[in-house]
Amino acid sequence: MSALAPAEACAVTKPSHGASLPAPPRGSRLRAVPGGRSRGDVIATALARWIGPDTARAVVRTFSDRVLGMRPDEIRPEDVPRLLDALRPMLRTLLGQGPAEHVLAELEEALR
């Protein structure tokens, strides 16, 4: 049995700056809001103003997977409150209580 060098064991491939997620396969059931954008895109765009676009996409991807068990483009209307509740503590830590509640209220309105 051969041991991997630390650099090989921890190697992570990162997408290039500005890279976007691949398009979902044809026939997949995208959960879109009016305007054709997925709910995950709407959330990431709103968060990007505060935490940057790359971090916002990573947050939405991570939270939708861990909290909802789905990809951001699969978020249904009934999933939104649970996802926003899960984001609340992180946003309060990063932005403060007032701005966090403002962002969450904007998202609730946009995703209705």
C-alpha positions as CSV (number, residue, x, y, z in Angstrom):
1,M,0.0,0.0,0.0
2,S,1.5,3.3,-1.0
3,A,0.9,6.5,0.9
4,L,-0.1,9.7,-1.0
5,A,2.0,12.8,-0.5
6,P,0.1,15.5,1.5
7,A,-0.3,17.7,-1.6
8,E,-1.8,14.8,-3.6
9,A,-4.1,13.8,-0.8
10,C,-5.5,17.3,-0.5
11,A,-5.6,18.3,-4.1
12,V,-8.8,20.0,-5.1
13,T,-9.7,21.2,-8.5
14,K,-11.3,24.6,-8.6
15,P,-13.3,26.0,-11.5
16,S,-11.9,29.0,-13.2
17,H,-13.0,32.4,-12.0
18,G,-16.4,33.3,-13.4
19,A,-17.2,29.7,-14.2
20,S,-20.9,28.7,-13.9
21,L,-22.5,25.5,-13.2
22,P,-23.3,23.3,-16.2
23,A,-26.7,23.4,-17.7
24,P,-29.1,20.7,-16.3
25,P,-29.9,17.8,-18.6
26,R,-32.8,18.2,-21.0
27,G,-36.1,17.3,-19.4
28,S,-34.9,18.0,-15.8
29,R,-37.5,19.7,-13.7
30,L,-36.1,23.1,-13.0
31,R,-37.8,25.1,-10.3
32,A,-38.0,28.5,-11.9
33,V,-39.5,31.8,-10.7
34,P,-41.1,34.2,-13.2
35,G,-38.3,35.3,-15.6
36,G,-37.0,31.8,-16.0
37,R,-34.3,31.9,-13.3
38,S,-34.1,29.2,-10.7
39,R,-34.8,30.0,-7.1
40,G,-31.2,29.1,-6.3
41,D,-30.1,31.7,-8.8
42,V,-32.3,34.3,-7.3
43,I,-31.0,33.6,-3.8
44,A,-27.3,33.6,-5.0
45,T,-27.8,36.9,-6.9
46,A,-29.3,38.6,-3.8
47,L,-26.5,37.3,-1.6
48,A,-23.8,38.2,-4.1
49,R,-24.2,41.9,-3.3
50,W,-23.1,41.2,0.2
51,I,-20.7,38.3,0.1
52,G,-19.6,38.2,-3.5
53,P,-20.8,36.0,-6.4
54,D,-18.5,33.0,-5.9
55,T,-19.2,32.7,-2.2
56,A,-22.9,33.3,-2.8
57,R,-23.1,30.4,-5.3
58,A,-21.1,28.1,-2.9
59,V,-23.4,29.0,0.0
60,V,-26.6,28.3,-1.9
61,R,-25.2,25.1,-3.3
62,T,-24.0,23.9,0.2
63,F,-27.1,24.9,2.1
64,S,-29.5,23.5,-0.5
65,D,-27.6,20.2,-0.4
66,R,-27.3,19.9,3.3
67,V,-30.6,21.4,4.4
68,L,-32.9,20.3,1.5
69,G,-30.9,17.4,0.0
70,M,-31.2,18.9,-3.5
71,R,-29.4,21.0,-6.1
72,P,-30.1,24.8,-6.1
73,D,-32.0,24.5,-9.4
74,E,-34.4,22.0,-7.8
75,I,-35.6,24.2,-5.0
76,R,-39.4,24.3,-4.8
77,P,-41.6,27.1,-3.4
78,E,-42.3,25.0,-0.3
79,D,-38.6,24.6,0.3
80,V,-37.8,28.3,0.4
81,P,-38.8,29.1,4.1
82,R,-36.7,26.2,5.4
83,L,-33.7,27.3,3.3
84,L,-33.9,30.9,4.4
85,D,-34.3,29.9,8.0
86,A,-31.1,27.9,7.7
87,L,-29.3,30.8,6.1
88,R,-30.4,33.2,8.8
89,P,-27.6,32.5,11.5
90,M,-24.8,32.7,8.9
91,L,-26.2,36.0,7.5
92,R,-26.6,37.5,11.0
93,T,-23.0,36.6,11.7
94,L,-21.6,38.1,8.4
95,L,-23.9,41.1,8.0
96,G,-25.4,41.8,11.4
97,Q,-29.0,41.3,12.4
98,G,-30.6,44.3,10.6
99,P,-29.0,43.8,7.2
100,A,-29.5,40.0,7.4
101,E,-33.3,40.4,8.1
102,H,-33.5,42.9,5.3
103,V,-31.9,40.5,2.8
104,L,-34.1,37.6,4.0
105,A,-37.3,39.8,3.7
106,E,-36.2,40.8,0.1
107,L,-35.7,37.1,-0.8
108,E,-39.1,36.1,0.7
109,E,-40.8,38.7,-1.4
110,A,-38.9,37.9,-4.6
111,L,-39.5,34.1,-4.2
112,R,-43.3,34.4,-3.6
